[in-house]
Amino acid sequence: VDMCGNSRGSSCCSSAPRCCWRRKHVVGFSSRSYSAGSEVVMAEEAKKLAAYAAVDNHIQNNQIVGVGSGSTIVYAVDRLAERVRQEKLKIICVPTSFQVSLDVAIDGADEVDASLTLIKGGGGCLTQEKIVAGCAKHFVVIADYRKDSKALGQQWKKGVPVEVIPMAYVPVSRTIARRFGGEAVLRMAVSKAGPVVTDNSNFILDWKFEHAQNWKEVNTAIKMIPGVVETGLFVGMAERVYFGMEDGSVKIRDPPVN
């Protein structure tokens, strides 16, 4: 899908804790009071910071780029389009693909832990997002400071999304609770009656876990339950995360060296 464009052939930033990349493109933060309204504005600016840094450091000419979904991705698409116009780049962006090998995929996250394990799927697109990430040579995540956690569940309290075949949601919910603790609750729609239905015509369970897990093992085990389509656990997939911070800087996190 040739939907937007981007890219300049610039190399990646160093793996220092904070990127020296500052916002030529983004208005600086003020020292105004930390009200709810100003926090929302600050979070949006942080999303923009992270998105612009990722696009500038990872996108090059003549690439096929996977684009995820969510509020942070809007800023990445804006920057992609801006660079295409200014630099005459030739970029193909695809929202989902299982036939094409992507050069770079950029997406947001609901939460990121110290090992770069992600929870995604708060918006219900976890399966498509994992397909895109899995097809990419490089998977880069952009997020604001509120998504940064030492351990999953520290910031994100809505649980791990699990996409399930509709007829299987009851047995899957019971199996997850029995085997891993917590509860797996059917996600209900807000603006209509009944459960949320994904683009794949499936339901979503939100598994509210009680304690830290071996996420790689749990992810594999849940996917083996009959009726499960995909989980919102992205384990060992992201190679770098850009966090837009409150002070106007961008913090970079790479996977820990084992």
C-alpha positions, 0 to 999 in steps of 0.5 A: 500500500503506497500510502505515505512516504519518508526517509533520509539515509541517516545512521542510528543514534548511539545507544546512550541513555538519552539521545542528543537529538533535540527538537528542531521540529517540536515546540519546547516544553514550558514549566507550567503547572502540572495540571491534567490538561498540561500533562496531556499536552506534554504527553503529546509532545513526548510522542512527537519527539519519539516519533520524529527521532525514530523516523529521522534515525531509521528511515532511508530512501528506497525502503519498504516501511511497516507502519503500525497504529495508535496515537503515537504513529500519527506523528511518525506518519506526519514526519514520513510525509514531511521528509518525502516532500522535502527530500523527494524520498521514494518510500513504500509504507504498508499497514500490514503484510505477510508477503513482503519483507519490510526494511523497518517497522515503526509502532507504538506500545502500551508498555515497555519493560526493561528488557524491551518486552512490550504489551500492545493491543490496547487499540485492538490491532495486536494481530496485524501489528505483530504481523508487521513487526514480524515481517520487518528486518528492524522493529523500532518502537516509539512511545512517551514517558508514561509507557516506560516501566521496569516491569510489565504491569507497573504502568499499564493496568489493563492487562495483556490483550489476547485475541480469540475466536468468539466461540472460544472466549469462555474456555480460553478465559478459564484456562488462562486464569487457571494456569497463570492466575489473575483473570481474563475479561472479555473486552466490552465496547464503549460506543455500542452494545456487546463485546469489542470485535476486531478487524478479524471478526474476533473477540479480545480478552484482557488478561489482568495478571497478578505478578511478573511472569516469564513472558516468553514462556507464557506467551508461547503457552497462551498461543497454544490454547485452542481458540487463541489467535494472538497475544499482545505480548511482543517478546524479543521483537523490538530492537530499540525504543525511543521515549519522548521525555517530559524535559524535551529529550529523547531517551533510547533503550536497547535490549540488554546484553546477555 
